[in-house]
């Protein structure tokens, strides 16, 4: 089993069509260029961004908060082989 856990400073957003094998629909809204690249890499390497698969309260999705408390992002991710993906409940 391959597990990659890292602070990637990557914002992957929510599920958009065609990426169901790479992520779920429960990420935060923000997405950046690094996030788009990570999704491509996950698709190529058959890995899944696990923090987006199951629903969480917004406060639990946030892995980084700016010093002034105004900006929240989900930038830390765990990737696993897609063959170990469970379906959302």
C-alpha beads as a LAMMPS data file, in Angstrom:
LAMMPS data file: protein, C-alpha beads

89 atoms
88 bonds

1 atom types
1 bond types

-500.0 500.0 xlo xhi
-500.0 500.0 ylo yhi
-500.0 500.0 zlo zhi

Masses

1 110.0

Atoms # bond

1 1 1 0.000 0.000 0.000
2 1 1 1.360 3.406 -0.977
3 1 1 0.552 6.306 1.374
4 1 1 1.836 9.829 0.757
5 1 1 1.231 12.378 3.505
6 1 1 2.565 15.852 3.028
7 1 1 2.085 19.564 3.449
8 1 1 1.932 20.300 -0.260
9 1 1 0.569 23.863 -0.206
10 1 1 -1.855 22.622 -2.832
11 1 1 -5.525 23.581 -3.080
12 1 1 -7.470 20.904 -4.977
13 1 1 -11.003 22.292 -4.709
14 1 1 -14.115 20.169 -5.106
15 1 1 -14.822 17.333 -7.511
16 1 1 -15.347 18.369 -11.102
17 1 1 -16.510 16.032 -13.842
18 1 1 -14.068 13.372 -14.917
19 1 1 -12.014 13.334 -11.701
20 1 1 -14.094 10.899 -9.650
21 1 1 -11.250 8.391 -9.600
22 1 1 -8.842 10.990 -8.181
23 1 1 -10.893 12.822 -5.562
24 1 1 -14.285 13.264 -3.951
25 1 1 -16.682 16.190 -3.818
26 1 1 -15.947 17.266 -0.247
27 1 1 -12.873 19.460 -0.620
28 1 1 -12.824 23.192 -0.018
29 1 1 -13.802 25.493 -2.890
30 1 1 -10.351 26.937 -3.628
31 1 1 -8.159 25.431 -6.332
32 1 1 -4.779 26.596 -7.615
33 1 1 -2.343 25.612 -10.380
34 1 1 -0.507 23.221 -8.057
35 1 1 -3.856 21.586 -7.299
36 1 1 -4.550 21.033 -10.981
37 1 1 -1.110 19.452 -11.395
38 1 1 -1.593 17.234 -8.328
39 1 1 -4.873 15.948 -9.754
40 1 1 -3.119 15.115 -13.029
41 1 1 -0.306 13.316 -11.173
42 1 1 -2.854 11.371 -9.109
43 1 1 -4.700 10.328 -12.252
44 1 1 -1.471 9.178 -13.903
45 1 1 -0.281 7.283 -10.796
46 1 1 -3.714 5.927 -9.819
47 1 1 -3.803 7.613 -6.409
48 1 1 -6.666 9.293 -4.560
49 1 1 -6.774 12.523 -2.541
50 1 1 -8.436 11.067 0.546
51 1 1 -9.422 14.270 2.382
52 1 1 -11.990 15.023 -0.313
53 1 1 -13.884 11.721 -0.249
54 1 1 -15.996 11.977 2.909
55 1 1 -17.983 14.948 4.242
56 1 1 -16.428 16.984 7.054
57 1 1 -17.376 20.168 8.836
58 1 1 -15.649 23.144 7.205
59 1 1 -13.521 23.685 10.325
60 1 1 -12.151 20.149 10.010
61 1 1 -11.268 20.546 6.322
62 1 1 -9.018 23.512 7.020
63 1 1 -5.379 22.562 7.444
64 1 1 -3.985 26.107 7.296
65 1 1 -5.285 29.389 8.693
66 1 1 -3.625 32.725 7.956
67 1 1 -2.124 34.651 10.889
68 1 1 -4.964 37.174 10.756
69 1 1 -7.562 34.356 10.720
70 1 1 -9.289 35.573 7.541
71 1 1 -8.020 32.984 5.077
72 1 1 -8.484 29.216 5.469
73 1 1 -7.235 26.561 3.096
74 1 1 -6.985 22.811 2.766
75 1 1 -3.318 22.451 1.784
76 1 1 -2.227 19.230 3.550
77 1 1 -3.223 16.026 1.808
78 1 1 -2.946 12.262 2.091
79 1 1 -2.778 10.227 -1.111
80 1 1 -3.360 6.469 -1.299
81 1 1 -3.506 3.897 -4.087
82 1 1 -6.894 4.061 -5.769
83 1 1 -7.407 0.323 -5.295
84 1 1 -7.792 1.031 -1.555
85 1 1 -10.380 3.760 -2.036
86 1 1 -13.634 3.284 -0.206
87 1 1 -16.845 4.752 -1.497
88 1 1 -18.386 7.719 0.214
89 1 1 -21.209 6.914 2.571

Bonds

1 1 1 2
2 1 2 3
3 1 3 4
4 1 4 5
5 1 5 6
6 1 6 7
7 1 7 8
8 1 8 9
9 1 9 10
10 1 10 11
11 1 11 12
12 1 12 13
13 1 13 14
14 1 14 15
15 1 15 16
16 1 16 17
17 1 17 18
18 1 18 19
19 1 19 20
20 1 20 21
21 1 21 22
22 1 22 23
23 1 23 24
24 1 24 25
25 1 25 26
26 1 26 27
27 1 27 28
28 1 28 29
29 1 29 30
30 1 30 31
31 1 31 32
32 1 32 33
33 1 33 34
34 1 34 35
35 1 35 36
36 1 36 37
37 1 37 38
38 1 38 39
39 1 39 40
40 1 40 41
41 1 41 42
42 1 42 43
43 1 43 44
44 1 44 45
45 1 45 46
46 1 46 47
47 1 47 48
48 1 48 49
49 1 49 50
50 1 50 51
51 1 51 52
52 1 52 53
53 1 53 54
54 1 54 55
55 1 55 56
56 1 56 57
57 1 57 58
58 1 58 59
59 1 59 60
60 1 60 61
61 1 61 62
62 1 62 63
63 1 63 64
64 1 64 65
65 1 65 66
66 1 66 67
67 1 67 68
68 1 68 69
69 1 69 70
70 1 70 71
71 1 71 72
72 1 72 73
73 1 73 74
74 1 74 75
75 1 75 76
76 1 76 77
77 1 77 78
78 1 78 79
79 1 79 80
80 1 80 81
81 1 81 82
82 1 82 83
83 1 83 84
84 1 84 85
85 1 85 86
86 1 86 87
87 1 87 88
88 1 88 89
